């Protein structure tokens, strides 16, 4: 199966998005509404993969018919980007309608999952070729993207060795790096 940039398939992406949206809806409907902690690390990569799906619909699972789901993909991407920005703010405050939006998007994700064949897996001819943000990355882009990835790996290793790896600042710096990678990718794509 064709893979997204973070090395999971569109079916796995759909599962991750569904689970995160349900968790967001639950958290926002609780007595003390707050953003789930994992949003700061998962929202942006999932949003990036939504964009990859939007730009390359024909290369993914035909049972999910991503071309007809373009509005849903964009809505998911926008919500995840919004939540990522909220997670990075000094005082994260959930929007009033977040539970409704998350539940509506999660319902569509559930419908898509139910329309899959029994095992949810479809074999592809180009299984060995993972999909990246660009079909033909040039040397400068690859080099910069590799450097950003190396920085992220280094920071994650440093966090693991830290005497206090649970500090919120670790999540903030890693999320900021994810945002920087996304912005760089957008700049690079718009200049070509």
Backbone bond lengths (Angstrom), bond angles and torsions (degrees), N, CA, C in turn:
res aa  C-N    CA-C-N  psi(-1)  N-CA   C-N-CA  omega(-1)  CA-C   N-CA-C  phi
1 X - - - 1.445 - - 1.522 108.98 -
2 X 1.309 116.37 140.87 1.456 120.86 178.19 1.517 109.36 -63.46
3 X 1.320 115.10 138.08 1.467 120.22 -176.16 1.516 110.77 -104.16
4 X 1.316 115.38 153.27 1.452 121.90 172.40 1.512 108.16 -84.99
5 X 1.313 116.63 174.98 1.461 120.65 -173.40 1.519 113.72 -61.67
6 X 1.303 118.40 -26.48 1.461 118.64 -179.52 1.524 111.12 -97.98
7 X 1.309 116.88 23.57 1.454 124.39 169.21 1.522 114.41 68.48
8 X 1.313 117.61 36.38 1.443 119.36 166.40 1.520 108.43 -136.33
9 X 1.321 116.56 157.81 1.457 121.19 -174.40 1.521 111.31 -78.59
10 X 1.330 114.96 171.36 1.462 119.08 178.11 1.522 111.45 -65.13
11 X 1.326 117.67 -30.97 1.467 120.98 177.22 1.530 109.55 -67.31
12 X 1.326 116.21 -43.21 1.468 120.07 177.18 1.529 110.56 -65.90
13 X 1.334 116.86 -38.84 1.459 120.87 177.13 1.527 110.08 -59.64
14 X 1.329 115.70 -45.61 1.460 120.88 179.79 1.530 110.71 -58.68
15 X 1.320 116.67 -42.77 1.472 121.76 178.44 1.528 110.58 -62.42
16 X 1.331 116.74 -45.57 1.471 120.75 -179.81 1.530 111.28 -63.33
17 X 1.325 116.63 -42.82 1.464 120.80 179.20 1.526 109.94 -63.18
18 X 1.323 116.85 -46.54 1.466 120.66 179.77 1.522 110.75 -57.19
19 X 1.323 116.65 -49.13 1.469 120.63 -178.74 1.527 112.04 -62.33
20 X 1.329 116.94 -42.08 1.461 120.11 179.94 1.532 111.02 -66.35
21 X 1.329 117.04 -41.91 1.466 120.23 179.45 1.526 111.51 -62.93
22 X 1.326 116.74 -41.10 1.469 120.62 177.75 1.526 109.84 -63.40
23 X 1.329 116.48 -43.78 1.467 120.23 179.16 1.534 111.23 -62.58
24 X 1.317 117.00 -40.15 1.466 121.34 178.66 1.528 110.13 -64.06
25 X 1.329 116.40 -44.51 1.466 119.88 179.50 1.527 110.82 -61.96
26 X 1.324 117.10 -45.32 1.472 120.70 178.78 1.526 110.99 -60.21
27 X 1.326 115.71 -47.14 1.466 119.90 -177.35 1.528 111.35 -63.73
28 X 1.325 116.86 -36.13 1.463 119.29 -178.16 1.525 112.23 -77.07
29 X 1.326 117.19 -18.30 1.464 120.77 178.61 1.524 112.76 -96.05
30 X 1.308 117.43 -1.13 1.463 120.44 -178.92 1.528 110.43 -72.79
31 X 1.330 115.92 170.88 1.466 120.86 179.62 1.525 111.79 -58.94
32 X 1.330 115.99 -37.80 1.467 121.87 176.70 1.525 108.05 -116.93
33 X 1.347 117.32 84.51 1.466 119.55 -176.72 1.523 111.96 -59.57
34 X 1.326 114.97 131.09 1.458 119.59 175.65 1.519 108.79 -156.49
35 X 1.299 114.91 158.93 1.454 122.11 -178.79 1.523 109.74 -75.26
36 X 1.342 118.89 129.70 1.464 119.71 176.07 1.529 110.49 -58.94
37 X 1.327 116.36 143.12 1.468 120.71 -176.41 1.518 113.05 -59.43
38 X 1.312 117.18 -35.97 1.464 119.13 -175.46 1.529 113.46 -69.12
39 X 1.326 117.47 -12.51 1.467 120.35 177.51 1.520 110.53 -59.64
40 X 1.329 116.88 -37.91 1.467 119.99 -176.96 1.526 112.55 -63.21
41 X 1.314 117.89 -26.64 1.465 119.95 -179.14 1.527 113.29 -104.12
42 X 1.328 118.39 -22.98 1.464 120.12 -173.74 1.522 114.68 -103.23
43 X 1.325 118.15 -26.76 1.464 120.08 -173.16 1.525 112.79 -62.72
44 X 1.314 117.52 -47.51 1.461 119.90 -176.18 1.537 112.73 -65.97
45 X 1.341 120.01 -47.68 1.468 118.38 176.93 1.533 112.83 -59.64
46 X 1.324 117.45 -37.71 1.464 119.98 177.59 1.526 110.67 -67.05
47 X 1.322 117.71 -37.30 1.469 121.43 176.69 1.528 110.48 -65.34
48 X 1.323 116.74 -40.58 1.464 120.70 178.07 1.522 110.36 -61.91
49 X 1.319 116.48 -41.45 1.458 119.86 179.57 1.521 111.74 -69.75
50 X 1.327 118.28 -29.89 1.467 120.77 174.06 1.524 109.36 -62.16
51 X 1.325 116.28 -40.36 1.462 120.45 178.57 1.530 110.52 -65.61
52 X 1.314 117.29 -40.58 1.468 120.79 177.40 1.524 109.68 -61.03
53 X 1.323 117.14 -43.23 1.464 120.93 177.72 1.526 110.91 -61.83
54 X 1.319 117.19 -42.15 1.465 121.22 179.88 1.524 111.28 -61.49
55 X 1.317 116.20 -40.31 1.462 120.93 -174.58 1.526 113.26 -82.57
56 X 1.320 117.58 -16.76 1.470 120.83 -173.79 1.519 111.49 -135.83
57 X 1.328 117.72 45.28 1.465 121.15 -172.31 1.523 113.75 -57.88
58 X 1.306 118.18 -33.99 1.464 120.22 -175.46 1.523 113.59 -73.53
59 X 1.327 117.87 -13.48 1.460 120.66 -176.43 1.523 113.02 -91.68
60 X 1.322 117.33 4.09 1.454 120.31 -175.51 1.519 111.50 -118.14
61 X 1.300 116.00 -177.44 1.451 125.15 -174.86 1.533 111.56 -51.42
62 X 1.347 117.61 114.59 1.464 119.75 -178.54 1.529 112.77 -66.63
63 X 1.324 118.10 -23.31 1.464 120.73 178.73 1.523 111.95 -66.13
64 X 1.326 116.82 -23.01 1.465 120.34 179.71 1.525 112.15 -89.63
65 X 1.327 117.64 -15.41 1.464 123.62 175.87 1.526 112.00 45.18
66 X 1.324 115.79 61.87 1.467 121.70 -175.65 1.521 112.82 -60.73
67 X 1.334 117.93 -29.64 1.467 120.09 -179.25 1.529 110.81 -60.12
68 X 1.332 117.45 -36.78 1.464 120.88 179.06 1.526 112.15 -81.75
69 X 1.315 117.09 -8.93 1.466 121.39 -179.15 1.529 111.79 -103.51
70 X 1.334 117.48 20.17 1.469 119.79 -173.49 1.531 112.65 -61.44
71 X 1.325 118.00 -39.13 1.475 119.51 178.81 1.525 110.08 -66.36
72 X 1.325 116.99 -43.32 1.463 120.27 178.75 1.528 110.22 -62.47
73 X 1.332 116.95 -43.79 1.466 120.44 178.05 1.525 111.07 -58.97
74 X 1.332 116.45 -43.50 1.467 119.83 179.68 1.529 110.94 -66.39
75 X 1.332 117.09 -40.24 1.470 120.19 178.02 1.527 110.86 -62.79
76 X 1.327 116.57 -42.66 1.471 120.87 177.91 1.523 109.51 -63.08
77 X 1.325 116.36 -46.91 1.465 120.68 -178.78 1.530 110.95 -59.42
78 X 1.326 116.72 -46.06 1.469 120.65 -179.34 1.530 111.52 -64.11
79 X 1.328 117.14 -41.74 1.463 120.03 178.89 1.525 110.69 -64.15
80 X 1.327 116.57 -43.70 1.466 119.85 -179.65 1.529 111.45 -64.96
81 X 1.332 117.16 -39.54 1.468 119.96 176.77 1.526 110.82 -64.98
82 X 1.332 116.02 -41.43 1.469 120.30 178.13 1.531 110.41 -61.78
83 X 1.331 116.33 -44.33 1.466 120.11 179.81 1.524 111.46 -66.37
84 X 1.322 116.43 -35.06 1.460 120.12 177.42 1.523 110.39 -63.63
85 X 1.327 116.59 -43.19 1.472 120.52 177.53 1.529 110.88 -64.19
86 X 1.324 116.64 -41.69 1.466 120.63 179.06 1.522 110.07 -62.46
87 X 1.335 116.41 -42.59 1.469 120.72 -179.01 1.524 111.31 -61.90
88 X 1.326 117.24 -28.83 1.461 121.23 -179.20 1.524 113.42 -84.78
89 X 1.314 116.86 -11.82 1.460 119.01 -176.26 1.527 111.22 -73.76
90 X 1.327 114.57 160.02 1.472 120.99 -179.82 1.521 111.46 -60.01
91 X 1.322 115.94 -44.80 1.470 121.59 -179.22 1.527 108.12 -125.38
92 X 1.325 117.21 86.91 1.465 119.43 -178.53 1.532 111.38 -59.96
93 X 1.326 115.97 124.96 1.463 121.38 177.89 1.522 107.34 -128.02
94 X 1.320 115.04 125.93 1.455 119.56 -179.36 1.528 111.07 -73.53
95 X 1.326 117.41 139.20 1.464 120.01 173.87 1.536 109.70 -62.49
96 X 1.311 116.98 152.98 1.462 121.38 -176.54 1.530 113.33 -60.11
97 X 1.315 117.82 -38.22 1.459 120.97 -173.97 1.530 113.68 -97.60
98 X 1.309 117.68 17.98 1.467 120.45 -173.12 1.528 112.45 -63.71
99 X 1.318 118.13 -39.10 1.467 120.64 -179.08 1.522 110.49 -62.55
100 X 1.322 116.72 -45.51 1.457 121.03 -179.95 1.529 110.87 -63.12
101 X 1.317 117.09 -46.75 1.471 120.65 179.57 1.520 111.14 -61.14
102 X 1.333 116.32 -46.66 1.465 120.48 -178.60 1.525 110.84 -63.30
103 X 1.328 117.48 -42.50 1.469 120.46 -179.71 1.524 112.02 -66.13
104 X 1.330 117.44 -39.70 1.466 120.15 178.57 1.531 110.74 -63.75
105 X 1.323 116.22 -44.48 1.467 119.97 179.23 1.526 110.78 -67.77
106 X 1.330 117.35 -38.13 1.468 121.22 178.43 1.525 110.69 -65.81
107 X 1.325 116.59 -35.82 1.466 120.23 178.51 1.528 110.59 -63.30
108 X 1.325 116.47 -42.64 1.468 119.90 176.83 1.523 110.33 -63.83
109 X 1.327 117.11 -41.07 1.468 120.40 177.31 1.524 110.31 -60.07
110 X 1.326 116.63 -41.98 1.470 120.71 178.43 1.525 110.40 -63.38
111 X 1.332 117.24 -42.75 1.466 120.78 178.13 1.524 110.89 -60.54
112 X 1.327 116.63 -42.73 1.467 120.58 178.61 1.521 110.61 -62.56
113 X 1.322 116.78 -43.20 1.469 121.07 179.60 1.523 110.95 -62.23
114 X 1.334 116.91 -39.22 1.464 120.77 -178.53 1.521 112.08 -69.76
115 X 1.329 117.97 -22.67 1.459 121.41 179.54 1.523 113.25 -84.30
116 X 1.320 117.09 -2.89 1.462 120.65 178.81 1.521 110.30 -74.54
117 X 1.348 117.04 154.53 1.460 119.22 171.70 1.530 109.38 -58.84
118 X 1.317 116.62 167.43 1.466 122.22 -173.42 1.514 114.65 -45.44
119 X 1.320 118.21 -48.52 1.462 118.94 -175.15 1.520 113.15 -91.83
120 X 1.328 117.88 -7.89 1.459 120.02 177.55 1.521 114.12 72.23
121 X 1.316 117.77 5.24 1.461 120.58 -177.89 1.524 109.73 -115.79
122 X 1.299 116.64 136.16 1.452 123.20 175.33 1.516 106.88 -128.09
123 X 1.305 117.17 130.27 1.461 120.33 -179.93 1.525 109.24 -80.96
124 X 1.309 115.98 143.46 1.453 122.80 -178.79 1.515 109.52 -120.08
125 X 1.334 114.77 150.73 1.454 119.39 179.34 1.516 111.87 -65.00
126 X 1.313 118.38 -39.16 1.463 121.65 -176.36 1.523 110.99 -99.87
127 X 1.321 116.89 46.37 1.456 122.88 -175.27 1.523 112.88 -58.20
128 X 1.329 117.14 -32.21 1.460 120.31 -176.62 1.519 112.67 -77.61
129 X 1.314 118.62 -10.38 1.453 121.44 -173.76 1.520 110.84 -99.05
130 X 1.335 118.05 97.51 1.460 118.56 177.29 1.521 110.70 -69.86
131 X 1.304 115.80 147.01 1.453 121.47 179.99 1.515 109.55 -87.52
132 X 1.314 116.34 133.08 1.459 120.72 174.66 1.513 107.59 -113.57
133 X 1.331 117.21 -179.14 1.455 120.69 -178.02 1.514 112.49 -63.84
134 X 1.315 118.28 -22.32 1.452 121.09 -178.76 1.515 108.81 -132.75
135 X 1.324 116.06 144.63 1.448 119.70 178.58 1.519 111.55 -70.86
136 X 1.343 116.64 -39.08 1.459 121.15 -177.85 1.522 109.51 -129.49
137 X 1.316 118.45 80.68 1.461 118.60 179.97 1.518 110.49 -68.64
138 X 1.338 116.57 140.08 1.454 119.34 175.55 1.524 109.44 -88.30
139 X 1.317 116.38 174.26 1.459 121.32 -174.29 1.522 113.33 -61.46
140 X 1.346 117.73 -43.57 1.465 120.47 -177.81 1.521 111.00 -63.71
141 X 1.331 116.05 -42.75 1.460 120.19 -179.90 1.522 110.56 -63.50
142 X 1.317 116.54 -47.72 1.454 120.67 -179.62 1.515 110.39 -60.65
143 X 1.302 116.90 -43.14 1.451 120.58 -178.98 1.527 111.15 -62.68
144 X 1.319 117.14 -47.33 1.464 120.62 -179.90 1.520 110.51 -65.40
145 X 1.321 116.80 -43.95 1.463 119.91 178.79 1.525 110.82 -62.60
146 X 1.327 116.45 -38.80 1.464 119.47 177.83 1.524 110.77 -65.18
147 X 1.327 116.53 -41.10 1.464 119.70 178.62 1.524 111.50 -63.14
148 X 1.322 116.55 -42.57 1.465 119.68 177.85 1.527 110.84 -63.30
149 X 1.329 116.09 -39.90 1.465 119.70 178.60 1.527 110.70 -66.68
150 X 1.331 116.89 -40.20 1.466 120.03 177.31 1.523 111.01 -62.51
151 X 1.331 116.27 -40.79 1.459 119.98 177.52 1.527 110.41 -61.94
152 X 1.316 116.17 -43.70 1.463 119.82 178.85 1.532 110.67 -62.03
153 X 1.322 116.89 -44.71 1.470 120.43 178.79 1.522 110.96 -61.88
154 X 1.333 116.49 -41.77 1.464 120.92 179.63 1.528 110.65 -63.45
155 X 1.333 116.56 -44.60 1.466 120.15 179.52 1.526 111.56 -64.55
156 X 1.320 116.98 -38.97 1.466 119.80 178.43 1.523 110.89 -65.65
157 X 1.328 116.81 -39.37 1.465 120.15 177.21 1.526 110.51 -66.12
158 X 1.326 115.83 -40.84 1.466 119.93 178.67 1.530 110.55 -64.78
159 X 1.322 116.33 -38.68 1.469 120.34 177.28 1.528 109.96 -62.15
160 X 1.328 116.62 -43.37 1.465 120.46 -179.60 1.527 111.37 -62.56
161 X 1.336 117.36 -33.82 1.469 121.23 -179.96 1.526 112.42 -83.82
162 X 1.315 116.52 -12.85 1.465 121.23 -175.70 1.528 111.58 -63.80
163 X 1.331 115.34 150.51 1.466 119.64 177.22 1.527 111.10 -72.07
164 X 1.320 117.40 -17.55 1.459 121.12 178.88 1.538 109.49 -138.71
165 X 1.342 117.89 72.64 1.464 120.60 -175.17 1.529 114.18 -70.27
166 X 1.329 117.51 -11.27 1.464 120.27 -178.22 1.529 113.82 -88.81
167 X 1.326 116.60 1.32 1.465 119.14 178.70 1.529 110.05 -56.38
168 X 1.323 117.66 135.56 1.466 120.07 179.18 1.533 112.60 -59.84
169 X 1.323 116.79 -26.16 1.463 119.83 -179.29 1.533 111.62 -63.07
170 X 1.327 117.19 -31.09 1.469 119.19 176.95 1.527 109.56 -62.35
171 X 1.327 116.70 -47.84 1.461 120.16 179.28 1.519 110.55 -62.91
172 X 1.328 116.79 -38.35 1.458 119.86 -179.76 1.523 111.45 -63.87
173 X 1.328 117.26 -45.99 1.466 119.49 -178.25 1.532 110.52 -66.93
174 X 1.331 117.65 -37.36 1.464 119.88 178.39 1.530 110.81 -68.87
175 X 1.319 116.93 -38.43 1.463 120.16 177.60 1.523 110.63 -68.10
176 X 1.327 116.83 -40.14 1.466 119.93 176.22 1.526 111.08 -59.97
177 X 1.309 116.28 -39.17 1.460 119.76 177.92 1.529 110.42 -65.45
178 X 1.340 117.33 -39.66 1.462 120.22 175.19 1.526 110.76 -59.84
179 X 1.318 116.36 -42.47 1.469 120.96 178.37 1.530 109.78 -63.44
180 X 1.325 117.11 -43.48 1.470 121.00 178.72 1.528 110.69 -60.68
181 X 1.330 116.71 -41.89 1.465 120.25 178.55 1.524 110.70 -62.78
182 X 1.326 117.30 -42.04 1.462 121.66 179.46 1.525 110.74 -64.50
183 X 1.314 116.73 -44.97 1.469 120.64 -179.98 1.525 110.13 -63.74
184 X 1.333 117.34 -43.05 1.458 120.02 177.71 1.527 110.17 -59.79
185 X 1.319 116.38 -44.11 1.457 120.45 -179.92 1.529 110.66 -60.05
186 X 1.330 117.34 -42.88 1.461 121.06 178.67 1.527 111.26 -64.55
187 X 1.321 116.88 -42.46 1.470 121.01 178.28 1.523 109.73 -61.47
188 X 1.323 115.28 -46.60 1.460 119.96 -177.94 1.532 110.84 -63.42
189 X 1.329 116.85 -41.86 1.463 120.29 -179.81 1.524 111.69 -67.25
190 X 1.325 117.62 -38.71 1.467 119.86 -177.93 1.526 112.55 -74.66
191 X 1.331 117.55 -19.71 1.463 119.63 -179.85 1.526 112.30 -89.55
192 X 1.323 116.73 -0.40 1.474 119.30 178.94 1.497 111.65 -116.82
